[in-house]
Amino acid sequence: MKKIYLYNILCAALLCSSCSSDWLDVYPTTSVGTDEIKTLEDLQYAMNGVYRLASAHSYYGDNYLYYGDCRAEDVQARITKGTNGRVSPYYEYNAIATDNFNIVLPWNQVYKVIRQTNNIIDKVDRGTIENADAQMLDSIKAEALVMRGLGLYDLTRFYAMPYMSDGGASLGVAIELKPEDQFHRPGRSTVAQCYDRVIKDLTDALPYLSKEKKNGRMNYWAAKALLSRVYLNKGDNKNAYDAAVEVIEQNGGLYRLYTHDEYPNVWGMDFQSESLFEFYFTLSEPSGGSGGEGAPMVYADVTLDWNNLILTKAFLDLMNEDPDDVRHCITKMPVDVESDTIPAGTKGLPKYMGKYPGKDGSDPKDNNLCILRLSEIYLNAAEAGLKLGGEYTEPARGYLNAIVSRANPAKSVEAGDFTLERMLKERRKELVGEGLALYDYTRNGLTINRNGGWHLISLDAADARAIPANDPRLALPIPQSEIDANSNILRPQQ
């Protein structure tokens, strides 16, 4: 990965302390290079830099949040490529290997995160940190392991076929576990090997992670929640169920579902009761004063210049099956419904997704990004339990009903209606705009059908109306710049 290692890993980091949230309250930034990590404070700076790198443009601050939505059915591109259509290559399934914005940068940015976590892990393992408390070292290393696992999982779901398409037999991405020089040229591991490594990193970290709340940082419960997601997409339903149930039942009251009355007012607020892990943003941090200018702005009001995504007619039709569902609150009409920026033929009709309104409801750029939310974990437990059947069926239905009855207290799912189709409908309603929709289709072998009104005509030219679960376009192409620098990237890792 010569191209990757040409980057100078000097990471922008927030000034930190060992407290769970104090580091969020101060904004001066610094940088720490690999050779400069000598003390516990340096190590903490470097770990904060990992979180900033992961929240930045081309990772969760942009591509990785909306990718899973716009390639499915409920969120669509508003305009096509060439007219500020930054997400349309994902939506149209025609991103190419030389596309810097959608292919090259998302590859490089995540490997930057992985390289920095490897630097941290290496420093701890080699015992080079001066006068450091062993428990603190183990804790920071554990956070690095979780973030490395998250990075590898994200690269695998972007640049490889879904695990369930062939049992993980196809090529995934390169697994990087230690600092390497610029001449290192690895091959690729299989998808199964990538998943195994992700799971190992997460499980190895668990004994050393705090079970207390760590706003803006990974803790035990966030790692377990991430494991439930990974296991579910691997088809390991027993482990997915066990991990999800542990988070739900044993978190000691640190996390709870939003109530029906709270639901309309939680969006945009920091670190709410469902937030297992989220990235912190303000209008001054990060990005030198531009805040989180990527993903939230892409979802924002269609009258704003950055908006590229709107809710589909199919999703609004689904929501309209129950007019009393509280989740109608996240479907927003544009301020100016007659604006010429709305797609031709759909004036006054499209709605945008209102989960990222900003902390005071006025500027999406200061909206935190919640990556692991408790509602998803309830739905993971419900889906995994449904597939396991037998003794798991009724508890699983209970987890689904916690979400259904929260949305509308008059509603519940009866035993005869507890099916995969019903389960997936609920995931669509609850998790829209959180980047997860694509994987609901792929892990269940379902074709994505995008035939409803409002979809752009460009889908026809791209042959992207129906996407089978084994469509090779589900794996983004490896960047051409990476191939040019490292011919081994096209081969299995030896």
C-alpha positions as semicolon CSV with decimal commas, in nm:
position;residue;x (nm);y (nm);z (nm)
1;M;0,000;0,000;0,000
2;K;0,259;0,244;-0,107
3;K;-0,002;0,510;-0,175
4;I;-0,142;0,478;0,175
5;Y;0,193;0,512;0,343
6;L;0,288;0,822;0,150
7;Y;0,055;1,001;0,388
8;N;0,218;1,166;0,686
9;I;0,022;1,042;0,983
10;L;0,019;1,356;1,190
11;C;-0,325;1,356;1,345
12;A;-0,535;1,651;1,453
13;A;-0,643;1,573;1,809
14;L;-0,842;1,730;2,086
15;L;-0,671;1,800;2,414
16;C;-0,772;1,512;2,636
17;S;-0,783;1,388;2,993
18;S;-0,869;1,054;3,144
19;C;-1,217;1,177;3,229
20;S;-1,505;1,049;3,020
21;S;-1,605;1,377;2,861
22;D;-1,373;1,660;2,970
23;W;-1,172;1,633;2,650
24;L;-1,485;1,724;2,454
25;D;-1,507;2,060;2,623
26;V;-1,181;2,208;2,497
27;Y;-1,100;2,284;2,139
28;P;-0,726;2,357;2,098
29;T;-0,574;2,107;1,853
30;T;-0,229;1,958;1,834
31;S;-0,052;1,690;1,634
32;V;0,162;1,400;1,736
33;G;0,381;1,196;1,502
34;T;0,459;0,829;1,545
35;D;0,812;0,890;1,674
36;E;0,681;1,146;1,922
37;I;0,455;0,901;2,111
38;K;0,662;0,859;2,427
39;T;0,433;0,936;2,721
40;L;0,083;0,845;2,827
41;E;-0,028;1,195;2,735
42;D;0,117;1,151;2,385
43;L;-0,069;0,821;2,355
44;Q;-0,394;0,989;2,457
45;Y;-0,338;1,262;2,200
46;A;-0,280;0,997;1,936
47;M;-0,597;0,810;2,032
48;N;-0,799;1,130;2,009
49;G;-0,647;1,175;1,666
50;V;-0,790;0,836;1,565
51;Y;-1,141;0,952;1,652
52;R;-1,092;1,274;1,457
53;L;-0,959;1,088;1,155
54;A;-1,258;0,852;1,167
55;S;-1,506;1,140;1,191
56;A;-1,349;1,331;0,905
57;H;-1,443;1,381;0,542
58;S;-1,429;1,059;0,333
59;Y;-1,502;0,845;0,639
60;Y;-1,796;0,889;0,878
61;G;-1,792;1,264;0,823
62;D;-1,915;1,193;0,473
63;N;-1,916;0,879;0,254
64;Y;-1,948;0,601;0,510
65;L;-2,259;0,746;0,672
66;Y;-2,480;0,781;0,365
67;Y;-2,338;0,507;0,141
68;G;-2,561;0,232;0,283
69;D;-2,872;0,448;0,244
70;C;-2,843;0,578;-0,111
71;R;-2,763;0,231;-0,251
72;A;-3,089;0,093;-0,114
73;E;-3,453;0,199;-0,159
74;D;-3,551;0,459;0,100
75;V;-3,303;0,740;0,028
76;Q;-3,215;0,860;-0,320
77;A;-2,988;1,105;-0,495
78;R;-3,163;1,433;-0,574
79;I;-2,952;1,514;-0,878
80;T;-2,720;1,323;-1,103
81;K;-2,343;1,347;-1,137
82;G;-2,207;1,665;-1,291
83;T;-2,444;1,902;-1,110
84;N;-2,312;1,871;-0,755
85;G;-2,433;1,511;-0,750
86;R;-2,165;1,392;-0,510
87;V;-2,357;1,081;-0,404
88;S;-2,501;0,979;-0,741
89;P;-2,218;0,737;-0,835
90;Y;-2,310;0,534;-0,527
91;Y;-2,681;0,566;-0,598
92;E;-2,638;0,471;-0,965
93;Y;-2,391;0,187;-0,892
94;N;-2,141;0,325;-1,143
95;A;-1,851;0,455;-0,932
96;I;-1,521;0,393;-1,109
97;A;-1,174;0,316;-0,979
98;T;-1,041;0,664;-1,063
99;D;-1,322;0,848;-0,879
100;N;-1,123;1,040;-0,620
101;F;-1,420;1,150;-0,408
102;N;-1,613;0,821;-0,388
103;I;-1,340;0,557;-0,429
104;V;-0,986;0,679;-0,360
105;L;-1,035;0,905;-0,057
106;P;-1,265;0,664;0,137
107;W;-1,001;0,393;0,090
108;N;-0,710;0,610;0,199
109;Q;-0,888;0,772;0,495
110;V;-0,979;0,445;0,664
111;Y;-0,631;0,305;0,619
112;K;-0,499;0,622;0,781
113;V;-0,716;0,536;1,083
114;I;-0,589;0,177;1,081
115;R;-0,227;0,287;1,055
116;Q;-0,264;0,520;1,352
117;T;-0,428;0,247;1,563
118;N;-0,141;0,015;1,470
119;N;0,107;0,279;1,586
120;I;-0,072;0,303;1,923
121;I;-0,098;-0,074;1,968
122;D;0,268;-0,118;1,874
123;K;0,383;0,145;2,123
124;V;0,192;-0,025;2,406
125;D;0,303;-0,377;2,311
126;R;0,672;-0,277;2,291
127;G;0,659;-0,109;2,631
128;T;0,804;0,219;2,509
129;I;0,564;0,450;2,692
130;E;0,739;0,622;2,982
131;N;0,613;0,590;3,341
132;A;0,265;0,480;3,233
133;D;0,003;0,305;3,439
134;A;-0,055;-0,045;3,296
135;Q;-0,432;-0,022;3,331
136;M;-0,442;0,304;3,137
137;L;-0,221;0,157;2,865
138;D;-0,447;-0,146;2,832
139;S;-0,753;0,077;2,811
140;I;-0,610;0,295;2,533
141;K;-0,488;-0,011;2,342
142;A;-0,837;-0,161;2,371
143;E;-0,994;0,151;2,221
144;A;-0,742;0,133;1,938
145;L;-0,831;-0,231;1,876
146;V;-1,200;-0,146;1,851
147;M;-1,136;0,140;1,610
148;R;-0,907;-0,081;1,402
149;G;-1,180;-0,344;1,392
150;L;-1,437;-0,084;1,291
151;G;-1,208;0,042;1,015
152;L;-1,145;-0,305;0,873
153;Y;-1,516;-0,388;0,887
154;D;-1,603;-0,066;0,705
155;L;-1,344;-0,124;0,433
156;T;-1,471;-0,478;0,386
157;R;-1,832;-0,373;0,350
158;F;-1,733;-0,104;0,097
159;Y;-1,474;-0,278;-0,120
160;A;-1,578;-0,643;-0,103
161;M;-1,882;-0,859;-0,163
162;P;-2,122;-0,921;0,128
163;Y;-2,026;-1,212;0,351
164;M;-2,356;-1,389;0,287
165;S;-2,316;-1,383;-0,092
166;D;-2,060;-1,666;-0,085
167;G;-1,983;-1,741;0,280
168;G;-1,696;-1,495;0,281
169;A;-1,495;-1,679;0,016
170;S;-1,432;-1,382;-0,215
171;L;-1,146;-1,136;-0,176
172;G;-1,187;-0,866;0,085
173;V;-0,922;-0,605;0,164
174;A;-0,571;-0,605;0,305
175;I;-0,546;-0,670;0,678
176;E;-0,284;-0,443;0,835
177;L;-0,180;-0,527;1,193
178;K;0,147;-0,341;1,250
179;P;0,327;-0,028;1,136
180;E;0,481;-0,078;0,793
181;D;0,715;0,128;0,578
182;Q;0,626;0,285;0,245
183;F;0,755;-0,019;0,053
184;H;0,505;-0,261;0,208
185;R;0,278;-0,407;-0,063
186;P;0,025;-0,650;0,085
187;G;-0,228;-0,864;-0,094
188;R;-0,591;-0,904;0,008
189;S;-0,745;-1,141;0,260
190;T;-1,078;-1,310;0,202
191;V;-1,397;-1,155;0,335
192;A;-1,416;-1,438;0,591
193;Q;-1,062;-1,364;0,711
194;C;-1,148;-0,993;0,737
195;Y;-1,456;-1,069;0,947
196;D;-1,256;-1,306;1,169
197;R;-0,998;-1,033;1,228
198;V;-1,264;-0,774;1,308
199;I;-1,425;-1,008;1,559
200;K;-1,087;-1,090;1,716
201;D;-0,997;-0,723;1,758
202;L;-1,331;-0,648;1,922
203;T;-1,334;-0,948;2,152
204;D;-0,968;-0,901;2,250
205;A;-1,052;-0,545;2,352
206;L;-1,355;-0,624;2,567
207;P;-1,182;-0,716;2,897
208;Y;-0,996;-0,384;2,903
209;L;-1,277;-0,147;2,802
210;S;-1,464;0,062;3,053
211;K;-1,826;-0,023;3,128
212;E;-1,885;0,340;3,221
213;K;-2,014;0,596;2,973
214;K;-1,737;0,746;2,764
215;N;-1,900;1,014;2,553
216;G;-1,727;1,035;2,219
217;R;-1,514;0,725;2,289
218;M;-1,554;0,352;2,253
219;N;-1,646;0,160;2,568
220;Y;-1,745;-0,201;2,642
221;W;-2,108;-0,155;2,541
222;A;-2,023;0,013;2,212
223;A;-1,785;-0,270;2,124
224;K;-2,051;-0,529;2,208
225;A;-2,306;-0,340;1,999
226;L;-2,064;-0,334;1,707
227;L;-2,011;-0,708;1,749
228;S;-2,386;-0,764;1,722
229;R;-2,386;-0,577;1,389
230;V;-2,086;-0,768;1,254
231;Y;-2,219;-1,107;1,362
232;L;-2,561;-1,034;1,213
233;N;-2,413;-0,947;0,875
234;K;-2,198;-1,260;0,892
235;G;-2,507;-1,474;0,949
236;D;-2,390;-1,581;1,296
237;N;-2,729;-1,525;1,457
238;K;-2,654;-1,683;1,795
239;N;-2,357;-1,458;1,864
240;A;-2,543;-1,158;1,720
241;Y;-2,834;-1,227;1,954
242;D;-2,617;-1,282;2,261
243;A;-2,416;-0,965;2,203
244;A;-2,726;-0,754;2,144
245;V;-2,912;-0,890;2,446
246;E;-2,613;-0,828;2,672
247;V;-2,608;-0,461;2,567
248;I;-2,985;-0,428;2,617
249;E;-3,021;-0,617;2,944
250;Q;-2,692;-0,567;3,129
251;N;-2,582;-0,208;3,066
252;G;-2,684;-0,106;3,417
253;G;-2,920;0,170;3,311
254;L;-2,655;0,366;3,123
255;Y;-2,858;0,339;2,802
256;R;-3,230;0,317;2,735
257;L;-3,466;0,360;2,442
258;Y;-3,609;0,704;2,377
259;T;-3,969;0,728;2,493
260;H;-4,253;0,804;2,253
261;D;-4,271;1,162;2,380
262;E;-3,894;1,217;2,367
263;Y;-3,853;1,086;2,014
264;P;-3,936;1,405;1,817
265;N;-3,693;1,615;2,021
266;V;-3,375;1,407;2,050
267;W;-3,236;1,461;1,700
268;G;-2,943;1,700;1,700
269;M;-2,887;1,674;2,076
270;D;-2,555;1,543;2,209
271;F;-2,512;1,200;2,367
272;Q;-2,872;1,104;2,430
273;S;-2,985;0,789;2,612
274;E;-2,960;0,565;2,303
275;S;-2,616;0,682;2,199
276;L;-2,366;0,399;2,240
277;F;-2,103;0,571;2,027
278;E;-2,108;0,901;1,844
279;F;-1,859;1,147;1,700
280;Y;-1,860;1,496;1,848
281;F;-1,887;1,808;1,631
282;T;-1,926;2,180;1,683
283;L;-1,919;2,463;1,431
284;S;-1,552;2,514;1,513
285;E;-1,436;2,151;1,536
286;P;-1,313;1,967;1,341
287;S;-1,203;2,075;0,990
288;G;-1,060;2,409;1,093
289;G;-1,389;2,578;1,171
290;S;-1,630;2,409;0,931
291;G;-1,765;2,152;1,174
292;G;-1,922;1,836;1,038
293;E;-1,983;1,983;0,697
294;G;-2,019;1,650;0,516
295;A;-2,283;1,391;0,593
296;P;-2,540;1,604;0,781
297;M;-2,537;1,864;0,504
298;V;-2,591;1,595;0,240
299;Y;-2,915;1,498;0,415
300;A;-3,022;1,856;0,490
301;D;-3,306;2,071;0,356
302;V;-3,317;2,060;-0,026
303;T;-3,297;2,439;-0,037
304;L;-2,940;2,421;0,099
305;D;-2,660;2,399;-0,155
306;W;-2,512;2,078;-0,017
307;N;-2,827;1,867;-0,016
308;N;-2,789;1,560;-0,234
309;L;-3,027;1,311;-0,071
310;I;-3,403;1,301;-0,028
311;L;-3,642;1,039;0,104
312;T;-3,802;0,825;-0,165
313;K;-4,171;0,799;-0,240
314;A;-4,148;0,431;-0,144
315;F;-4,029;0,522;0,204
316;L;-4,297;0,787;0,253
317;D;-4,562;0,540;0,134
318;L;-4,431;0,293;0,392
319;M;-4,454;0,552;0,668
320;N;-4,804;0,651;0,559
321;E;-4,927;0,302;0,641
322;D;-4,953;0,437;0,997
323;P;-5,031;0,811;1,015
324;D;-4,983;0,802;1,395
325;D;-4,628;0,668;1,388
326;V;-4,409;0,915;1,581
327;R;-4,131;0,865;1,328
328;H;-4,311;1,092;1,081
329;C;-4,126;1,361;1,275
330;I;-3,804;1,288;1,086
331;T;-3,960;1,344;0,742
332;K;-3,933;1,716;0,670
333;M;-4,076;1,936;0,397
334;P;-3,831;2,182;0,239
335;V;-3,854;2,541;0,355
336;D;-3,914;2,646;-0,006
337;V;-4,109;2,369;-0,175
338;E;-4,121;2,558;-0,503
339;S;-3,745;2,596;-0,529
340;D;-3,593;2,521;-0,866
341;T;-3,341;2,299;-0,687
342;I;-3,606;2,030;-0,645
343;P;-3,591;1,762;-0,920
344;A;-3,795;1,831;-1,233
345;G;-4,139;1,674;-1,212
346;T;-4,136;1,649;-0,833
347;K;-4,182;2,008;-0,714
348;G;-4,353;2,030;-0,380
349;L;-4,333;1,653;-0,322
350;P;-3,992;1,532;-0,194
351;K;-3,912;1,537;0,175
352;Y;-3,571;1,536;0,330
353;M;-3,455;1,335;0,629
354;G;-3,448;1,536;0,951
355;K;-3,223;1,332;1,180
356;Y;-2,937;1,584;1,152
357;P;-3,087;1,928;1,223
358;G;-2,792;2,065;1,424
359;K;-2,774;2,123;1,797
360;D;-3,011;2,421;1,788
361;G;-3,201;2,310;1,480
362;S;-3,045;2,572;1,253
363;D;-2,711;2,442;1,123
364;P;-2,653;2,072;1,042
365;K;-2,276;2,120;1,051
366;D;-2,270;2,107;1,432
367;N;-2,473;1,785;1,452
368;N;-2,298;1,492;1,619
369;L;-2,293;1,166;1,425
370;C;-2,430;0,867;1,617
371;I;-2,271;0,550;1,479
372;L;-2,415;0,293;1,722
373;R;-2,766;0,351;1,855
374;L;-2,960;0,133;2,098
375;S;-3,265;0,102;1,872
376;E;-3,049;-0,081;1,617
377;I;-2,936;-0,323;1,886
378;Y;-3,298;-0,404;1,977
379;L;-3,365;-0,472;1,610
380;N;-3,051;-0,683;1,581
381;A;-3,170;-0,897;1,873
382;A;-3,516;-0,923;1,715
383;E;-3,387;-1,031;1,373
384;A;-3,130;-1,274;1,508
385;G;-3,382;-1,426;1,751
386;L;-3,642;-1,461;1,476
387;K;-3,393;-1,653;1,263
388;L;-3,287;-1,874;1,555
389;G;-3,649;-1,963;1,631
390;G;-3,761;-2,189;1,912
391;E;-3,697;-2,046;2,259
392;Y;-3,562;-1,723;2,108
393;T;-3,880;-1,634;1,919
394;E;-4,086;-1,471;2,191
395;P;-3,804;-1,269;2,349
396;A;-3,711;-1,155;1,999
397;R;-4,068;-1,045;1,930
398;G;-4,055;-0,851;2,256
399;Y;-3,748;-0,661;2,137
400;L;-3,924;-0,577;1,812
401;N;-4,235;-0,462;1,998
402;A;-4,026;-0,231;2,213
403;I;-3,959;-0,038;1,891
404;V;-4,304;-0,077;1,736
405;S;-4,498;0,025;2,047
406;R;-4,262;0,316;2,112
407;A;-4,345;0,446;1,764
408;N;-4,719;0,405;1,821
409;P;-4,837;0,282;2,162
410;A;-5,154;0,146;2,000
411;K;-4,955;-0,093;1,781
412;S;-4,773;-0,421;1,841
413;V;-4,659;-0,719;1,636
414;E;-4,863;-1,031;1,701
415;A;-4,703;-1,375;1,692
416;G;-4,851;-1,456;1,351
417;D;-4,708;-1,137;1,203
418;F;-4,356;-1,185;1,336
419;T;-4,188;-1,251;1,003
420;L;-3,867;-1,141;0,835
421;E;-4,064;-0,915;0,603
422;R;-4,227;-0,742;0,900
423;M;-3,894;-0,723;1,078
424;L;-3,722;-0,554;0,783
425;K;-4,006;-0,304;0,743
426;E;-3,942;-0,192;1,099
427;R;-3,572;-0,156;1,036
428;R;-3,650;0,065;0,736
429;K;-3,872;0,291;0,943
430;E;-3,643;0,317;1,243
431;L;-3,295;0,327;1,091
432;V;-3,344;0,536;0,778
433;G;-3,060;0,782;0,729
434;E;-2,819;0,586;0,951
435;G;-2,630;0,412;0,671
436;L;-2,749;0,056;0,738
437;A;-3,026;-0,015;0,485
438;L;-2,814;-0,177;0,213
439;Y;-2,694;-0,450;0,448
440;D;-3,049;-0,550;0,544
441;Y;-3,093;-0,660;0,184
442;T;-2,756;-0,821;0,124
443;R;-2,738;-1,037;0,438
444;N;-3,088;-1,169;0,365
445;G;-3,028;-1,239;-0,004
446;L;-3,289;-0,986;-0,115
447;T;-3,298;-0,783;-0,435
448;I;-3,309;-0,406;-0,395
449;N;-3,595;-0,279;-0,613
450;R;-3,610;0,094;-0,690
451;N;-3,906;0,130;-0,919
452;G;-4,118;0,380;-0,729
453;G;-4,180;0,740;-0,824
454;W;-3,914;1,012;-0,789
455;H;-3,614;0,791;-0,862
456;L;-3,387;0,955;-1,116
457;I;-3,409;0,841;-1,478
458;S;-3,032;0,789;-1,465
459;L;-3,100;0,455;-1,292
460;D;-3,218;0,318;-1,625
461;A;-2,900;0,414;-1,809
462;A;-2,698;0,263;-1,523
463;D;-2,910;-0,054;-1,510
464;A;-2,957;0,014;-1,139
465;R;-3,331;-0,027;-1,084
466;A;-3,290;-0,378;-0,941
467;I;-2,976;-0,485;-0,755
468;P;-2,958;-0,858;-0,669
469;A;-2,781;-0,958;-0,348
470;N;-2,495;-1,109;-0,550
471;D;-2,452;-0,815;-0,791
472;P;-2,073;-0,764;-0,832
473;R;-2,127;-0,387;-0,820
474;L;-2,199;-0,421;-0,448
475;A;-1,820;-0,425;-0,406
476;L;-1,670;-0,089;-0,493
477;P;-1,365;-0,106;-0,718
478;I;-1,021;-0,094;-0,559
479;P;-0,874;0,250;-0,637
480;Q;-0,669;0,255;-0,956
481;S;-0,402;0,458;-0,778
482;E;-0,364;0,173;-0,527
483;I;-0,336;-0,085;-0,804
484;D;-0,076;0,126;-0,982
485;A;0,133;0,150;-0,664
486;N;0,081;-0,207;-0,544
487;S;0,010;-0,483;-0,794
488;N;-0,022;-0,732;-0,506
489;I;-0,351;-0,572;-0,407
490;L;-0,522;-0,776;-0,680
491;R;-0,394;-1,103;-0,530
492;P;-0,465;-1,304;-0,214
493;Q;-0,249;-1,210;0,082
494;Q;0,026;-1,466;0,139
